[in-house]
């Protein structure tokens, strides 16, 4: 079944998701959801360039992109999100699919829509944008520069993209962040003393 979402329904869903997304991690702001949707669009464009015949359910992709990062328990049929989805004309079966997708897109993306959102979310966590997020979070948690450099290096080493488009879009970003982490660790090591245990 191909799901169709009118522009007004999409706008209502974004109005609902936007304030929930703000502050989940202490860093997110109101432009985050729109940014994520633009990154998803970019990964989608590149994916379709690689395989122009691939079938994409764009409404399902939109829903997963909009709700990605939210706890799936906040999306079930009886929740406010579930009621909003129902009022937007989304059948229960689609809500169930959305909950399953939200639960697995990060660790085990199965559908093409899940792989695209997986890569879009991961793409936001690498490169200059991802480094900035990690530095802000590290400063808030009172990490040393050496600890932040290590966290950046680990994040880049662990980044596994699910699509060729995601890997291609991320290559320069991951290389930049990895080099930045190495330079930060080196410079921090020159002047920073290890914290007292």
KAKA-V54630 format. One record per backbone hydrogen bond with DSSP energy under -0.5 kcal/mol. NH is the residue of the N-H (numbers start at 1). CO is the residue of the C=O. Records with the same first field share a line. If there is no record, write none. Layout:
NH = CO ; CO
//
This chain:
3 = 1
6 = 4
10 = 6
11 = 7
12 = 8
13 = 9
14 = 10
15 = 11
16 = 12
17 = 13
18 = 14
19 = 15
20 = 16
21 = 17
22 = 18
23 = 28
24 = 21
32 = 29
35 = 31
36 = 32
37 = 33
38 = 34
39 = 35
40 = 36
41 = 37
42 = 38
43 = 39
44 = 40
45 = 41
46 = 42
47 = 43
48 = 44
49 = 45
50 = 46
51 = 47
54 = 51
58 = 56
59 = 3
61 = 57
62 = 58
63 = 59
64 = 60
65 = 61
66 = 62
67 = 63
68 = 64
70 = 67
74 = 71
75 = 72
79 = 76
81 = 74
82 = 76
83 = 79
84 = 80
85 = 81
86 = 82
87 = 83
88 = 84
89 = 86
90 = 85
91 = 89
94 = 91
95 = 91
96 = 92
97 = 93
98 = 94
99 = 95
100 = 96
101 = 97
102 = 98
103 = 99
104 = 100
105 = 101
108 = 104
115 = 111
116 = 112
117 = 113
118 = 114
119 = 115
120 = 116
121 = 117
122 = 118
123 = 119
124 = 120
125 = 122
126 = 123
127 = 173
130 = 126
131 = 127
132 = 128
133 = 129
134 = 130
135 = 131
136 = 132
137 = 133
138 = 134
139 = 135
140 = 136
141 = 137
142 = 139
143 = 138
148 = 144
149 = 145
150 = 146
151 = 147
152 = 148
153 = 149
154 = 150
155 = 151
156 = 152
157 = 153
158 = 154
159 = 155 ; 156
167 = 163
168 = 164
169 = 165
170 = 166
171 = 167
174 = 170
175 = 171
176 = 172
177 = 173
178 = 174
179 = 175
180 = 176
181 = 177
182 = 178
183 = 179
184 = 180
185 = 181
186 = 182
187 = 183
188 = 184
189 = 185
190 = 186
191 = 187
192 = 188
//
